[in-house]
Amino acid sequence: MRREEINKLFGVTDQQLEAMAEEYENGTWKGRVGPVAPGRPKVFNEELETISFRIPKSRVQEIDNRAKACGESRSQFLRRAIDQALPV
């Protein structure tokens, strides 16, 4: 997930985050840190299932190139492509 998407989910901008970081670092931040949950954050609110299929190496390389250009992992890129092909 790209930074812009994460910021949108949390309703903040880069400028707001920078301002909060500056306040935190100089000891004037009035916010609080919430609970920290161990492990990777959930991608979806339902159980995930791994699938496997074979495609030509050249297609895998193209997927990786496009994912990198979008600032995504291969999995993120493929989930997004599937979501676009199979709207809810």
HTML snippet that shows the backbone in 3Dmol.js (N, CA, C, O; Angstrom):
<script src="https://3Dmol.org/build/3Dmol-min.js"></script>
<div id="view" style="width:600px;height:400px;position:relative"></div>
<script>
const pdb = `
ATOM      1  N   MET A   1       0.844  -1.173   0.000  1.00  0.00           N
ATOM      2  CA  MET A   1       0.000   0.000   0.000  1.00  0.00           C
ATOM      3  C   MET A   1       0.895   1.244   0.000  1.00  0.00           C
ATOM      4  O   MET A   1       1.880   1.307   0.736  1.00  0.00           O
ATOM      5  N   ARG A   2       0.553   2.206  -0.810  1.00  0.00           N
ATOM      6  CA  ARG A   2       1.354   3.425  -0.903  1.00  0.00           C
ATOM      7  C   ARG A   2       1.050   4.355   0.264  1.00  0.00           C
ATOM      8  O   ARG A   2      -0.017   4.289   0.874  1.00  0.00           O
ATOM      9  N   ARG A   3       2.016   5.224   0.559  1.00  0.00           N
ATOM     10  CA  ARG A   3       1.893   6.158   1.670  1.00  0.00           C
ATOM     11  C   ARG A   3       0.641   7.008   1.554  1.00  0.00           C
ATOM     12  O   ARG A   3      -0.024   7.258   2.559  1.00  0.00           O
ATOM     13  N   GLU A   4       0.306   7.454   0.362  1.00  0.00           N
ATOM     14  CA  GLU A   4      -0.878   8.297   0.178  1.00  0.00           C
ATOM     15  C   GLU A   4      -2.144   7.552   0.577  1.00  0.00           C
ATOM     16  O   GLU A   4      -3.054   8.135   1.165  1.00  0.00           O
ATOM     17  N   GLU A   5      -2.201   6.259   0.255  1.00  0.00           N
ATOM     18  CA  GLU A   5      -3.366   5.451   0.608  1.00  0.00           C
ATOM     19  C   GLU A   5      -3.466   5.255   2.119  1.00  0.00           C
ATOM     20  O   GLU A   5      -4.556   5.305   2.690  1.00  0.00           O
ATOM     21  N   ILE A   6      -2.323   5.032   2.754  1.00  0.00           N
ATOM     22  CA  ILE A   6      -2.303   4.879   4.212  1.00  0.00           C
ATOM     23  C   ILE A   6      -2.733   6.181   4.876  1.00  0.00           C
ATOM     24  O   ILE A   6      -3.545   6.174   5.802  1.00  0.00           O
ATOM     25  N   ASN A   7      -2.186   7.304   4.398  1.00  0.00           N
ATOM     26  CA  ASN A   7      -2.574   8.608   4.956  1.00  0.00           C
ATOM     27  C   ASN A   7      -4.082   8.816   4.832  1.00  0.00           C
ATOM     28  O   ASN A   7      -4.722   9.308   5.761  1.00  0.00           O
ATOM     29  N   LYS A   8      -4.644   8.445   3.691  1.00  0.00           N
ATOM     30  CA  LYS A   8      -6.082   8.623   3.475  1.00  0.00           C
ATOM     31  C   LYS A   8      -6.889   7.773   4.448  1.00  0.00           C
ATOM     32  O   LYS A   8      -7.903   8.223   4.983  1.00  0.00           O
ATOM     33  N   LEU A   9      -6.431   6.536   4.677  1.00  0.00           N
ATOM     34  CA  LEU A   9      -7.123   5.660   5.627  1.00  0.00           C
ATOM     35  C   LEU A   9      -7.164   6.264   7.034  1.00  0.00           C
ATOM     36  O   LEU A   9      -8.155   6.129   7.752  1.00  0.00           O
ATOM     37  N   PHE A  10      -6.078   6.928   7.411  1.00  0.00           N
ATOM     38  CA  PHE A  10      -5.988   7.498   8.755  1.00  0.00           C
ATOM     39  C   PHE A  10      -6.407   8.967   8.805  1.00  0.00           C
ATOM     40  O   PHE A  10      -6.430   9.571   9.877  1.00  0.00           O
ATOM     41  N   GLY A  11      -6.737   9.541   7.647  1.00  0.00           N
ATOM     42  CA  GLY A  11      -7.213  10.916   7.610  1.00  0.00           C
ATOM     43  C   GLY A  11      -6.155  11.947   7.953  1.00  0.00           C
ATOM     44  O   GLY A  11      -6.448  12.942   8.617  1.00  0.00           O
ATOM     45  N   VAL A  12      -4.914  11.716   7.502  1.00  0.00           N
ATOM     46  CA  VAL A  12      -3.822  12.656   7.759  1.00  0.00           C
ATOM     47  C   VAL A  12      -3.074  12.959   6.467  1.00  0.00           C
ATOM     48  O   VAL A  12      -3.183  12.233   5.479  1.00  0.00           O
ATOM     49  N   THR A  13      -2.313  14.049   6.499  1.00  0.00           N
ATOM     50  CA  THR A  13      -1.448  14.404   5.379  1.00  0.00           C
ATOM     51  C   THR A  13       0.003  14.264   5.820  1.00  0.00           C
ATOM     52  O   THR A  13       0.286  14.166   7.014  1.00  0.00           O
ATOM     53  N   ASP A  14       0.913  14.256   4.867  1.00  0.00           N
ATOM     54  CA  ASP A  14       2.336  14.222   5.210  1.00  0.00           C
ATOM     55  C   ASP A  14       2.720  15.420   6.066  1.00  0.00           C
ATOM     56  O   ASP A  14       3.525  15.299   6.989  1.00  0.00           O
ATOM     57  N   GLN A  15       2.141  16.579   5.760  1.00  0.00           N
ATOM     58  CA  GLN A  15       2.458  17.778   6.522  1.00  0.00           C
ATOM     59  C   GLN A  15       2.014  17.642   7.982  1.00  0.00           C
ATOM     60  O   GLN A  15       2.733  18.052   8.894  1.00  0.00           O
ATOM     61  N   GLN A  16       0.836  17.068   8.197  1.00  0.00           N
ATOM     62  CA  GLN A  16       0.359  16.856   9.570  1.00  0.00           C
ATOM     63  C   GLN A  16       1.263  15.874  10.313  1.00  0.00           C
ATOM     64  O   GLN A  16       1.581  16.080  11.484  1.00  0.00           O
ATOM     65  N   LEU A  17       1.667  14.824   9.639  1.00  0.00           N
ATOM     66  CA  LEU A  17       2.555  13.846  10.271  1.00  0.00           C
ATOM     67  C   LEU A  17       3.899  14.478  10.628  1.00  0.00           C
ATOM     68  O   LEU A  17       4.439  14.230  11.706  1.00  0.00           O
ATOM     69  N   GLU A  18       4.432  15.287   9.727  1.00  0.00           N
ATOM     70  CA  GLU A  18       5.703  15.968  10.005  1.00  0.00           C
ATOM     71  C   GLU A  18       5.571  16.896  11.213  1.00  0.00           C
ATOM     72  O   GLU A  18       6.464  16.950  12.058  1.00  0.00           O
ATOM     73  N   ALA A  19       4.446  17.630  11.293  1.00  0.00           N
ATOM     74  CA  ALA A  19       4.221  18.536  12.418  1.00  0.00           C
ATOM     75  C   ALA A  19       4.126  17.754  13.728  1.00  0.00           C
ATOM     76  O   ALA A  19       4.687  18.167  14.744  1.00  0.00           O
ATOM     77  N   MET A  20       3.408  16.613  13.701  1.00  0.00           N
ATOM     78  CA  MET A  20       3.296  15.783  14.910  1.00  0.00           C
ATOM     79  C   MET A  20       4.650  15.222  15.316  1.00  0.00           C
ATOM     80  O   MET A  20       4.979  15.185  16.502  1.00  0.00           O
ATOM     81  N   ALA A  21       5.442  14.782  14.332  1.00  0.00           N
ATOM     82  CA  ALA A  21       6.768  14.240  14.631  1.00  0.00           C
ATOM     83  C   ALA A  21       7.651  15.301  15.264  1.00  0.00           C
ATOM     84  O   ALA A  21       8.389  15.020  16.208  1.00  0.00           O
ATOM     85  N   GLU A  22       7.577  16.513  14.749  1.00  0.00           N
ATOM     86  CA  GLU A  22       8.375  17.612  15.315  1.00  0.00           C
ATOM     87  C   GLU A  22       7.959  17.894  16.761  1.00  0.00           C
ATOM     88  O   GLU A  22       8.810  18.076  17.631  1.00  0.00           O
ATOM     89  N   GLU A  23       6.651  17.929  17.013  1.00  0.00           N
ATOM     90  CA  GLU A  23       6.155  18.149  18.378  1.00  0.00           C
ATOM     91  C   GLU A  23       6.600  17.011  19.301  1.00  0.00           C
ATOM     92  O   GLU A  23       7.010  17.251  20.436  1.00  0.00           O
ATOM     93  N   TYR A  24       6.517  15.783  18.813  1.00  0.00           N
ATOM     94  CA  TYR A  24       6.923  14.631  19.621  1.00  0.00           C
ATOM     95  C   TYR A  24       8.402  14.724  19.975  1.00  0.00           C
ATOM     96  O   TYR A  24       8.797  14.506  21.121  1.00  0.00           O
ATOM     97  N   GLU A  25       9.213  15.052  18.972  1.00  0.00           N
ATOM     98  CA  GLU A  25      10.656  15.102  19.180  1.00  0.00           C
ATOM     99  C   GLU A  25      11.077  16.237  20.111  1.00  0.00           C
ATOM    100  O   GLU A  25      12.077  16.115  20.818  1.00  0.00           O
ATOM    101  N   ASN A  26      10.323  17.345  20.118  1.00  0.00           N
ATOM    102  CA  ASN A  26      10.724  18.434  21.020  1.00  0.00           C
ATOM    103  C   ASN A  26       9.944  18.427  22.338  1.00  0.00           C
ATOM    104  O   ASN A  26      10.070  19.345  23.148  1.00  0.00           O
ATOM    105  N   GLY A  27       9.126  17.366  22.544  1.00  0.00           N
ATOM    106  CA  GLY A  27       8.455  17.183  23.828  1.00  0.00           C
ATOM    107  C   GLY A  27       7.167  17.961  24.023  1.00  0.00           C
ATOM    108  O   GLY A  27       6.676  18.051  25.148  1.00  0.00           O
ATOM    109  N   THR A  28       6.596  18.534  22.950  1.00  0.00           N
ATOM    110  CA  THR A  28       5.371  19.318  23.100  1.00  0.00           C
ATOM    111  C   THR A  28       4.129  18.613  22.538  1.00  0.00           C
ATOM    112  O   THR A  28       3.045  19.196  22.514  1.00  0.00           O
ATOM    113  N   TRP A  29       4.283  17.377  22.094  1.00  0.00           N
ATOM    114  CA  TRP A  29       3.169  16.640  21.499  1.00  0.00           C
ATOM    115  C   TRP A  29       2.136  16.303  22.562  1.00  0.00           C
ATOM    116  O   TRP A  29       2.490  15.782  23.620  1.00  0.00           O
ATOM    117  N   LYS A  30       0.861  16.591  22.300  1.00  0.00           N
ATOM    118  CA  LYS A  30      -0.225  16.357  23.249  1.00  0.00           C
ATOM    119  C   LYS A  30      -0.954  15.038  22.975  1.00  0.00           C
ATOM    120  O   LYS A  30      -1.867  14.665  23.712  1.00  0.00           O
ATOM    121  N   GLY A  31      -0.557  14.352  21.938  1.00  0.00           N
ATOM    122  CA  GLY A  31      -1.209  13.097  21.571  1.00  0.00           C
ATOM    123  C   GLY A  31      -0.801  11.957  22.474  1.00  0.00           C
ATOM    124  O   GLY A  31      -0.080  12.146  23.453  1.00  0.00           O
ATOM    125  N   ARG A  32      -1.269  10.774  22.135  1.00  0.00           N
ATOM    126  CA  ARG A  32      -0.901   9.577  22.881  1.00  0.00           C
ATOM    127  C   ARG A  32      -0.693   8.432  21.898  1.00  0.00           C
ATOM    128  O   ARG A  32      -1.207   8.448  20.779  1.00  0.00           O
ATOM    129  N   VAL A  33       0.061   7.456  22.334  1.00  0.00           N
ATOM    130  CA  VAL A  33       0.320   6.274  21.525  1.00  0.00           C
ATOM    131  C   VAL A  33      -0.648   5.194  21.970  1.00  0.00           C
ATOM    132  O   VAL A  33      -0.745   4.890  23.159  1.00  0.00           O
ATOM    133  N   GLY A  34      -1.363   4.616  21.018  1.00  0.00           N
ATOM    134  CA  GLY A  34      -2.328   3.560  21.327  1.00  0.00           C
ATOM    135  C   GLY A  34      -1.636   2.229  21.537  1.00  0.00           C
ATOM    136  O   GLY A  34      -0.408   2.141  21.511  1.00  0.00           O
ATOM    137  N   PRO A  35      -2.424   1.210  21.742  1.00  0.00           N
ATOM    138  CA  PRO A  35      -1.840  -0.116  21.962  1.00  0.00           C
ATOM    139  C   PRO A  35      -1.098  -0.608  20.718  1.00  0.00           C
ATOM    140  O   PRO A  35      -1.482  -0.328  19.582  1.00  0.00           O
ATOM    141  N   VAL A  36      -0.044  -1.337  20.973  1.00  0.00           N
ATOM    142  CA  VAL A  36       0.750  -1.894  19.881  1.00  0.00           C
ATOM    143  C   VAL A  36       0.419  -3.381  19.778  1.00  0.00           C
ATOM    144  O   VAL A  36       0.571  -4.128  20.745  1.00  0.00           O
ATOM    145  N   ALA A  37      -0.032  -3.801  18.602  1.00  0.00           N
ATOM    146  CA  ALA A  37      -0.377  -5.202  18.381  1.00  0.00           C
ATOM    147  C   ALA A  37       0.772  -5.890  17.658  1.00  0.00           C
ATOM    148  O   ALA A  37       1.221  -5.408  16.618  1.00  0.00           O
ATOM    149  N   PRO A  38       1.257  -7.009  18.191  1.00  0.00           N
ATOM    150  CA  PRO A  38       2.345  -7.716  17.513  1.00  0.00           C
ATOM    151  C   PRO A  38       1.865  -8.350  16.214  1.00  0.00           C
ATOM    152  O   PRO A  38       0.679  -8.634  16.046  1.00  0.00           O
ATOM    153  N   GLY A  39       2.790  -8.562  15.314  1.00  0.00           N
ATOM    154  CA  GLY A  39       2.479  -9.236  14.056  1.00  0.00           C
ATOM    155  C   GLY A  39       2.150  -8.275  12.943  1.00  0.00           C
ATOM    156  O   GLY A  39       2.122  -7.058  13.131  1.00  0.00           O
ATOM    157  N   ARG A  40       1.903  -8.838  11.792  1.00  0.00           N
ATOM    158  CA  ARG A  40       1.578  -8.043  10.607  1.00  0.00           C
ATOM    159  C   ARG A  40       0.138  -7.557  10.689  1.00  0.00           C
ATOM    160  O   ARG A  40      -0.732  -8.271  11.186  1.00  0.00           O
ATOM    161  N   PRO A  41      -0.114  -6.358  10.210  1.00  0.00           N
ATOM    162  CA  PRO A  41      -1.494  -5.881  10.206  1.00  0.00           C
ATOM    163  C   PRO A  41      -2.343  -6.676   9.224  1.00  0.00           C
ATOM    164  O   PRO A  41      -1.842  -7.161   8.210  1.00  0.00           O
ATOM    165  N   LYS A  42      -3.622  -6.807   9.529  1.00  0.00           N
ATOM    166  CA  LYS A  42      -4.523  -7.535   8.640  1.00  0.00           C
ATOM    167  C   LYS A  42      -4.760  -6.730   7.374  1.00  0.00           C
ATOM    168  O   LYS A  42      -4.900  -5.508   7.414  1.00  0.00           O
ATOM    169  N   VAL A  43      -4.804  -7.433   6.252  1.00  0.00           N
ATOM    170  CA  VAL A  43      -5.065  -6.815   4.962  1.00  0.00           C
ATOM    171  C   VAL A  43      -6.566  -6.713   4.728  1.00  0.00           C
ATOM    172  O   VAL A  43      -7.052  -5.746   4.141  1.00  0.00           O
ATOM    173  N   PHE A  44      -7.292  -7.725   5.196  1.00  0.00           N
ATOM    174  CA  PHE A  44      -8.742  -7.796   5.030  1.00  0.00           C
ATOM    175  C   PHE A  44      -9.371  -8.225   6.349  1.00  0.00           C
ATOM    176  O   PHE A  44      -8.683  -8.733   7.235  1.00  0.00           O
ATOM    177  N   ASN A  45     -10.657  -8.024   6.475  1.00  0.00           N
ATOM    178  CA  ASN A  45     -11.369  -8.427   7.681  1.00  0.00           C
ATOM    179  C   ASN A  45     -11.945  -9.830   7.556  1.00  0.00           C
ATOM    180  O   ASN A  45     -12.938 -10.162   8.203  1.00  0.00           O
ATOM    181  N   GLU A  46     -11.329 -10.634   6.738  1.00  0.00           N
ATOM    182  CA  GLU A  46     -11.750 -12.022   6.607  1.00  0.00           C
ATOM    183  C   GLU A  46     -10.509 -12.872   6.377  1.00  0.00           C
ATOM    184  O   GLU A  46      -9.435 -12.357   6.067  1.00  0.00           O
ATOM    185  N   GLU A  47     -10.671 -14.161   6.533  1.00  0.00           N
ATOM    186  CA  GLU A  47      -9.556 -15.083   6.366  1.00  0.00           C
ATOM    187  C   GLU A  47      -9.051 -15.042   4.923  1.00  0.00           C
ATOM    188  O   GLU A  47      -9.836 -14.974   3.978  1.00  0.00           O
ATOM    189  N   LEU A  48      -7.734 -15.085   4.776  1.00  0.00           N
ATOM    190  CA  LEU A  48      -7.135 -15.103   3.441  1.00  0.00           C
ATOM    191  C   LEU A  48      -6.767 -16.529   3.063  1.00  0.00           C
ATOM    192  O   LEU A  48      -6.485 -17.365   3.921  1.00  0.00           O
ATOM    193  N   GLU A  49      -6.775 -16.782   1.781  1.00  0.00           N
ATOM    194  CA  GLU A  49      -6.395 -18.090   1.270  1.00  0.00           C
ATOM    195  C   GLU A  49      -5.313 -17.905   0.217  1.00  0.00           C
ATOM    196  O   GLU A  49      -5.410 -17.028  -0.641  1.00  0.00           O
ATOM    197  N   THR A  50      -4.294 -18.729   0.289  1.00  0.00           N
ATOM    198  CA  THR A  50      -3.206 -18.683  -0.684  1.00  0.00           C
ATOM    199  C   THR A  50      -3.609 -19.470  -1.925  1.00  0.00           C
ATOM    200  O   THR A  50      -4.131 -20.581  -1.830  1.00  0.00           O
ATOM    201  N   ILE A  51      -3.359 -18.876  -3.090  1.00  0.00           N
ATOM    202  CA  ILE A  51      -3.579 -19.597  -4.342  1.00  0.00           C
ATOM    203  C   ILE A  51      -2.252 -19.648  -5.091  1.00  0.00           C
ATOM    204  O   ILE A  51      -1.363 -18.828  -4.863  1.00  0.00           O
ATOM    205  N   SER A  52      -2.137 -20.591  -5.959  1.00  0.00           N
ATOM    206  CA  SER A  52      -0.904 -20.762  -6.718  1.00  0.00           C
ATOM    207  C   SER A  52      -1.256 -21.114  -8.153  1.00  0.00           C
ATOM    208  O   SER A  52      -2.125 -21.947  -8.410  1.00  0.00           O
ATOM    209  N   PHE A  53      -0.561 -20.461  -9.087  1.00  0.00           N
ATOM    210  CA  PHE A  53      -0.737 -20.811 -10.488  1.00  0.00           C
ATOM    211  C   PHE A  53       0.536 -20.464 -11.225  1.00  0.00           C
ATOM    212  O   PHE A  53       1.373 -19.717 -10.719  1.00  0.00           O
ATOM    213  N   ARG A  54       0.680 -21.003 -12.412  1.00  0.00           N
ATOM    214  CA  ARG A  54       1.912 -20.841 -13.178  1.00  0.00           C
ATOM    215  C   ARG A  54       1.686 -19.876 -14.335  1.00  0.00           C
ATOM    216  O   ARG A  54       0.685 -19.956 -15.047  1.00  0.00           O
ATOM    217  N   ILE A  55       2.630 -18.971 -14.503  1.00  0.00           N
ATOM    218  CA  ILE A  55       2.623 -18.050 -15.640  1.00  0.00           C
ATOM    219  C   ILE A  55       4.060 -17.919 -16.138  1.00  0.00           C
ATOM    220  O   ILE A  55       4.992 -18.226 -15.395  1.00  0.00           O
ATOM    221  N   PRO A  56       4.259 -17.476 -17.364  1.00  0.00           N
ATOM    222  CA  PRO A  56       5.615 -17.334 -17.899  1.00  0.00           C
ATOM    223  C   PRO A  56       6.456 -16.350 -17.075  1.00  0.00           C
ATOM    224  O   PRO A  56       5.949 -15.360 -16.547  1.00  0.00           O
ATOM    225  N   LYS A  57       7.739 -16.651 -16.985  1.00  0.00           N
ATOM    226  CA  LYS A  57       8.666 -15.797 -16.225  1.00  0.00           C
ATOM    227  C   LYS A  57       8.624 -14.351 -16.694  1.00  0.00           C
ATOM    228  O   LYS A  57       8.742 -13.428 -15.887  1.00  0.00           O
ATOM    229  N   SER A  58       8.454 -14.152 -17.999  1.00  0.00           N
ATOM    230  CA  SER A  58       8.427 -12.782 -18.526  1.00  0.00           C
ATOM    231  C   SER A  58       7.245 -12.002 -17.951  1.00  0.00           C
ATOM    232  O   SER A  58       7.355 -10.795 -17.731  1.00  0.00           O
ATOM    233  N   ARG A  59       6.118 -12.672 -17.706  1.00  0.00           N
ATOM    234  CA  ARG A  59       4.948 -12.006 -17.119  1.00  0.00           C
ATOM    235  C   ARG A  59       5.200 -11.685 -15.651  1.00  0.00           C
ATOM    236  O   ARG A  59       4.786 -10.634 -15.162  1.00  0.00           O
ATOM    237  N   VAL A  60       5.880 -12.591 -14.947  1.00  0.00           N
ATOM    238  CA  VAL A  60       6.225 -12.332 -13.539  1.00  0.00           C
ATOM    239  C   VAL A  60       7.127 -11.105 -13.459  1.00  0.00           C
ATOM    240  O   VAL A  60       6.941 -10.251 -12.591  1.00  0.00           O
ATOM    241  N   GLN A  61       8.096 -11.014 -14.356  1.00  0.00           N
ATOM    242  CA  GLN A  61       9.005  -9.866 -14.357  1.00  0.00           C
ATOM    243  C   GLN A  61       8.241  -8.573 -14.629  1.00  0.00           C
ATOM    244  O   GLN A  61       8.516  -7.543 -14.013  1.00  0.00           O
ATOM    245  N   GLU A  62       7.286  -8.628 -15.549  1.00  0.00           N
ATOM    246  CA  GLU A  62       6.478  -7.444 -15.843  1.00  0.00           C
ATOM    247  C   GLU A  62       5.611  -7.068 -14.643  1.00  0.00           C
ATOM    248  O   GLU A  62       5.464  -5.885 -14.333  1.00  0.00           O
ATOM    249  N   ILE A  63       5.042  -8.052 -13.974  1.00  0.00           N
ATOM    250  CA  ILE A  63       4.268  -7.779 -12.757  1.00  0.00           C
ATOM    251  C   ILE A  63       5.157  -7.109 -11.721  1.00  0.00           C
ATOM    252  O   ILE A  63       4.764  -6.108 -11.120  1.00  0.00           O
ATOM    253  N   ASP A  64       6.342  -7.646 -11.507  1.00  0.00           N
ATOM    254  CA  ASP A  64       7.267  -7.075 -10.524  1.00  0.00           C
ATOM    255  C   ASP A  64       7.669  -5.649 -10.890  1.00  0.00           C
ATOM    256  O   ASP A  64       7.755  -4.779 -10.023  1.00  0.00           O
ATOM    257  N   ASN A  65       7.915  -5.412 -12.189  1.00  0.00           N
ATOM    258  CA  ASN A  65       8.277  -4.059 -12.633  1.00  0.00           C
ATOM    259  C   ASN A  65       7.138  -3.071 -12.380  1.00  0.00           C
ATOM    260  O   ASN A  65       7.365  -1.971 -11.877  1.00  0.00           O
ATOM    261  N   ARG A  66       5.924  -3.465 -12.728  1.00  0.00           N
ATOM    262  CA  ARG A  66       4.762  -2.589 -12.530  1.00  0.00           C
ATOM    263  C   ARG A  66       4.493  -2.358 -11.051  1.00  0.00           C
ATOM    264  O   ARG A  66       4.174  -1.243 -10.638  1.00  0.00           O
ATOM    265  N   ALA A  67       4.621  -3.413 -10.255  1.00  0.00           N
ATOM    266  CA  ALA A  67       4.402  -3.288  -8.811  1.00  0.00           C
ATOM    267  C   ALA A  67       5.412  -2.312  -8.216  1.00  0.00           C
ATOM    268  O   ALA A  67       5.053  -1.447  -7.417  1.00  0.00           O
ATOM    269  N   LYS A  68       6.668  -2.454  -8.608  1.00  0.00           N
ATOM    270  CA  LYS A  68       7.709  -1.558  -8.092  1.00  0.00           C
ATOM    271  C   LYS A  68       7.421  -0.116  -8.504  1.00  0.00           C
ATOM    272  O   LYS A  68       7.585   0.804  -7.703  1.00  0.00           O
ATOM    273  N   ALA A  69       6.995   0.082  -9.741  1.00  0.00           N
ATOM    274  CA  ALA A  69       6.684   1.433 -10.226  1.00  0.00           C
ATOM    275  C   ALA A  69       5.532   2.057  -9.439  1.00  0.00           C
ATOM    276  O   ALA A  69       5.461   3.278  -9.294  1.00  0.00           O
ATOM    277  N   CYS A  70       4.627   1.211  -8.932  1.00  0.00           N
ATOM    278  CA  CYS A  70       3.484   1.689  -8.145  1.00  0.00           C
ATOM    279  C   CYS A  70       3.802   1.747  -6.650  1.00  0.00           C
ATOM    280  O   CYS A  70       2.959   2.155  -5.851  1.00  0.00           O
ATOM    281  N   GLY A  71       5.013   1.340  -6.271  1.00  0.00           N
ATOM    282  CA  GLY A  71       5.377   1.330  -4.862  1.00  0.00           C
ATOM    283  C   GLY A  71       4.671   0.230  -4.085  1.00  0.00           C
ATOM    284  O   GLY A  71       4.374   0.389  -2.901  1.00  0.00           O
ATOM    285  N   GLU A  72       4.403  -0.887  -4.754  1.00  0.00           N
ATOM    286  CA  GLU A  72       3.669  -1.985  -4.139  1.00  0.00           C
ATOM    287  C   GLU A  72       4.490  -3.265  -4.180  1.00  0.00           C
ATOM    288  O   GLU A  72       5.435  -3.393  -4.958  1.00  0.00           O
ATOM    289  N   SER A  73       4.111  -4.205  -3.329  1.00  0.00           N
ATOM    290  CA  SER A  73       4.677  -5.545  -3.416  1.00  0.00           C
ATOM    291  C   SER A  73       3.960  -6.280  -4.552  1.00  0.00           C
ATOM    292  O   SER A  73       2.945  -5.811  -5.065  1.00  0.00           O
ATOM    293  N   ARG A  74       4.489  -7.407  -4.924  1.00  0.00           N
ATOM    294  CA  ARG A  74       3.841  -8.227  -5.956  1.00  0.00           C
ATOM    295  C   ARG A  74       2.425  -8.596  -5.503  1.00  0.00           C
ATOM    296  O   ARG A  74       1.481  -8.505  -6.288  1.00  0.00           O
ATOM    297  N   SER A  75       2.274  -9.010  -4.246  1.00  0.00           N
ATOM    298  CA  SER A  75       0.957  -9.397  -3.736  1.00  0.00           C
ATOM    299  C   SER A  75      -0.026  -8.235  -3.759  1.00  0.00           C
ATOM    300  O   SER A  75      -1.179  -8.401  -4.158  1.00  0.00           O
ATOM    301  N   GLN A  76       0.426  -7.067  -3.334  1.00  0.00           N
ATOM    302  CA  GLN A  76      -0.461  -5.893  -3.347  1.00  0.00           C
ATOM    303  C   GLN A  76      -0.915  -5.587  -4.767  1.00  0.00           C
ATOM    304  O   GLN A  76      -2.092  -5.317  -5.008  1.00  0.00           O
ATOM    305  N   PHE A  77       0.021  -5.632  -5.702  1.00  0.00           N
ATOM    306  CA  PHE A  77      -0.299  -5.348  -7.096  1.00  0.00           C
ATOM    307  C   PHE A  77      -1.327  -6.344  -7.634  1.00  0.00           C
ATOM    308  O   PHE A  77      -2.300  -5.953  -8.280  1.00  0.00           O
ATOM    309  N   LEU A  78      -1.106  -7.624  -7.366  1.00  0.00           N
ATOM    310  CA  LEU A  78      -2.021  -8.648  -7.871  1.00  0.00           C
ATOM    311  C   LEU A  78      -3.392  -8.550  -7.208  1.00  0.00           C
ATOM    312  O   LEU A  78      -4.407  -8.733  -7.879  1.00  0.00           O
ATOM    313  N   ARG A  79      -3.446  -8.264  -5.897  1.00  0.00           N
ATOM    314  CA  ARG A  79      -4.748  -8.097  -5.239  1.00  0.00           C
ATOM    315  C   ARG A  79      -5.510  -6.939  -5.866  1.00  0.00           C
ATOM    316  O   ARG A  79      -6.713  -7.040  -6.108  1.00  0.00           O
ATOM    317  N   ARG A  80      -4.810  -5.838  -6.130  1.00  0.00           N
ATOM    318  CA  ARG A  80      -5.454  -4.678  -6.746  1.00  0.00           C
ATOM    319  C   ARG A  80      -5.952  -5.011  -8.152  1.00  0.00           C
ATOM    320  O   ARG A  80      -7.057  -4.626  -8.532  1.00  0.00           O
ATOM    321  N   ALA A  81      -5.134  -5.725  -8.918  1.00  0.00           N
ATOM    322  CA  ALA A  81      -5.546  -6.103 -10.284  1.00  0.00           C
ATOM    323  C   ALA A  81      -6.783  -7.003 -10.247  1.00  0.00           C
ATOM    324  O   ALA A  81      -7.692  -6.846 -11.061  1.00  0.00           O
ATOM    325  N   ILE A  82      -6.814  -7.935  -9.309  1.00  0.00           N
ATOM    326  CA  ILE A  82      -7.974  -8.822  -9.184  1.00  0.00           C
ATOM    327  C   ILE A  82      -9.195  -8.029  -8.740  1.00  0.00           C
ATOM    328  O   ILE A  82     -10.294  -8.247  -9.250  1.00  0.00           O
ATOM    329  N   ASP A  83      -9.012  -7.112  -7.794  1.00  0.00           N
ATOM    330  CA  ASP A  83     -10.133  -6.277  -7.343  1.00  0.00           C
ATOM    331  C   ASP A  83     -10.712  -5.463  -8.496  1.00  0.00           C
ATOM    332  O   ASP A  83     -11.926  -5.269  -8.567  1.00  0.00           O
ATOM    333  N   GLN A  84      -9.853  -4.983  -9.403  1.00  0.00           N
ATOM    334  CA  GLN A  84     -10.331  -4.212 -10.544  1.00  0.00           C
ATOM    335  C   GLN A  84     -11.083  -5.106 -11.536  1.00  0.00           C
ATOM    336  O   GLN A  84     -12.040  -4.667 -12.173  1.00  0.00           O
ATOM    337  N   ALA A  85     -10.646  -6.352 -11.659  1.00  0.00           N
ATOM    338  CA  ALA A  85     -11.296  -7.278 -12.589  1.00  0.00           C
ATOM    339  C   ALA A  85     -12.578  -7.874 -12.025  1.00  0.00           C
ATOM    340  O   ALA A  85     -13.477  -8.253 -12.776  1.00  0.00           O
ATOM    341  N   LEU A  86     -12.659  -7.956 -10.692  1.00  0.00           N
ATOM    342  CA  LEU A  86     -13.816  -8.573 -10.040  1.00  0.00           C
ATOM    343  C   LEU A  86     -14.407  -7.593  -9.028  1.00  0.00           C
ATOM    344  O   LEU A  86     -14.258  -7.792  -7.822  1.00  0.00           O
ATOM    345  N   PRO A  87     -15.074  -6.539  -9.498  1.00  0.00           N
ATOM    346  CA  PRO A  87     -15.619  -5.557  -8.550  1.00  0.00           C
ATOM    347  C   PRO A  87     -16.600  -6.208  -7.594  1.00  0.00           C
ATOM    348  O   PRO A  87     -17.282  -7.174  -7.939  1.00  0.00           O
ATOM    349  N   VAL A  88     -16.660  -5.667  -6.395  1.00  0.00           N
ATOM    350  CA  VAL A  88     -17.544  -6.198  -5.348  1.00  0.00           C
ATOM    351  C   VAL A  88     -18.978  -5.893  -5.642  1.00  0.00           C
ATOM    352  O   VAL A  88     -19.859  -6.265  -4.868  1.00  0.00           O
TER     353      VAL A  88
END
`;
const viewer = $3Dmol.createViewer("view");
viewer.addModel(pdb, "pdb");
viewer.setStyle({}, {cartoon: {color: "spectrum"}});
viewer.zoomTo();
viewer.render();
</script>
